[in-house]
Amino acid sequence: MDEQLENPQGIIDYWRNSSEKDFLTMKNLLRSKDYSWSLFLGHLVLEKLLKAHYVKANQKHPIFIHDLLRLATKAKLTLTEEQKDWLDEITTFNINIRYDNYKQDFHQLCTKEFTHLWVEQIKILRQWLINEL
């Protein structure tokens, strides 16, 4: 069984601060029109906030997964169906940029319009997660 954390708030702050740095990088990548990497960083922004929620809810270090919906469930968050759908879709941004057999198709999918739409949804989820912390 996992040991109790000595400083859970410090670990929560670590994940939140790391997420904030990634959020700034996501916006920079969006400005430079590096759309697929911007969405990848958007995934990390949410993943890190969800890991902060996991620590808050469970008082232990987060599990090593990248599936946002699964993390949210393990963090005991109550989600709308729309939030669940968004988290499922955003999780694919992590997979699609990491693996060469998906990368080319994902780059083509990441038009300006597609990316801006999903960045806005990431921002909405991000703000909700911050407010819930």
N, C-alpha and C positions, 0 to 999 in steps of 0.2 A: 504494500500500500504506500502511496506517495506521502512524503512527510508534509506537515503543515508548513506553509511559507512563513518565514520570519518577517518579511516586509511585503505583503501583497500589494499595498498601495504603490510602493516603489516599482514593482514589476508592471502594474497597470500603467503607471506613468511612463515607463520605458516603452511599452507597446504604443501608447498614444503618441508620444514624441516621435518615435520612429515612423509612425503612420503620417504624421504631419510633414516630416521631411519628404516622404514619398509623394505626398499630395502636391507639394511644391514642384517636385521633379515631374510629376504627371502633367501639371499645367505647362511647364517649360517644354516638354516633349510635344504637347498639343500645339503650342505656339510655333514650334519648329516644324510642324506638320509630320512628325514621326508618330503617326496615328496608332499603329499596332503596339508600339512600345508604350505609348501613353496609356492605352487600355490595360496593358500588362501591369503597369504601375498602379493603375486604378484598382485592379484586383488586389494588389499588395496593401494598398491603403485600407481597404475593407477587411482584408484578412487580419491585419495587425490590430485593428479596432475590435474585431471579433475575438481575438486572442486576449485582449484586455478584458473583455466581457467574460470570457471563460475563466480567467483568474478571479475576477470579482465574484462570479457565481459559485465557483468550485474551490476557491482558496488553494489552488495548486497550479503548477505550470501547465500551459496549454498542450494539447496533443499535437503531434507533428503531422498535420494534414493541411491541404490547401482547398478543400471543398468548403465553400463559404456557407452553404445551407447546413451542412453537417456541423460545422463549427458553431453556427448560430443556435442550432438545436442543442448541442452539448453545452452551450453557454446559457441555456434555459431562457432564451429570448422568445417572446410572443410575436409572431410575424403574421402579416397579412398574406393572402395568396399572391398578391402582386409583388411583395417583397421577396417571397420564396422564388417566384419566377425570375425576378431580377438577379437574385443571388446565384441561381442555377446558371443563367446565361453568362454572368460575369465570371463565374468559375471557368468557363470554357476559354476565356482570354488567357488564363494561366497556361492551360494545356496547349493552346494553339500557337503561342509564341515560343514555347520551349522545344517543341518537337519538329524536326525538319519536315516530316511528311505532312504536317498540318500548316507549317509556316507560310508557304506560298499562297495557299488558298485564303488564309487569314489576312495576309497583306492586301490581297485583292478585295476582300470584304470590307476592310477598314477605310472606307471613303471618308471624306470630310463630314458628310451628313451623318453617316452611321456612327462615327467616332464622337461627334459632338452630342448626339442623342444619348449615347451610353455614358459619356462623361457627366452629363447633367444628371442621369440616374444615379451614378456613383456619388455625385455631390449630395443628392437627396439622402441616400442611404448613409453616407458619411455623417451628415449633420444629425440625422436621427440617432445613430450610434453614439455620437459624442454627447448628445443631450441625455441619452439613457445611462451614460456612465456616471 
